[in-house]
Amino acid sequence: MAQRGRKPKPTALKVLEGNPGKRPLNVNEPKPEKKAPKCPTWLEPEAKKEWRRMSRSLEAIGILTKVDAASFAGYCQSYARWKEAEEFLTKHGTIFKTPSGYIQQVPQVSIAQTYLKIMKDFCSEFGLTPASRTRINVDKDSNDCLDPMEMMLMGEMK
């Protein structure tokens, strides 16, 4: 059965955002190693390029961890397939004439839209959209500061 309500935000993102709701942070949340996972060999070449491009940045701010391999692979693969569909559309256009004379949309329009939506969903998870990024405040001194005593001293925990 599906969980009700809004999807919970990871504690790491809440800390980076400054805990705007001032709700108690989950200090018992699992804290996987903040290191980018290895790029899967089965990804398409364009997805591997995106993996290399984005993993460094996400690892540097502490968002991408060892356990995020499947989600991040999903983002990269969606990016590669979206780009492929967009390149097709740029080269061939968005419509064609059927043998009976009707004007019809090429399937790549729908494919591009689908993968763009999937990409956007993954981007929100990793804080990669402009809206999600505006809520993140990266403080280099407190990136690894989920210690309960430190949070209490900083006024994060009551």
Secondary structure, DSSP 8 states (H G I E B T S, - for coil): ----SS----HHHHHHHT-TT-----TTS----SS-----TTS-HHHHHHHHHHHHHHHHTT---GGGHHHHHHHHHHHHHHHHHHHHHHHH-SEEE-TTS-EEE-HHHHHHHHHHHHHHHHHHHHT-SHHHHHT----TTSTT---HHHHHHTTS--
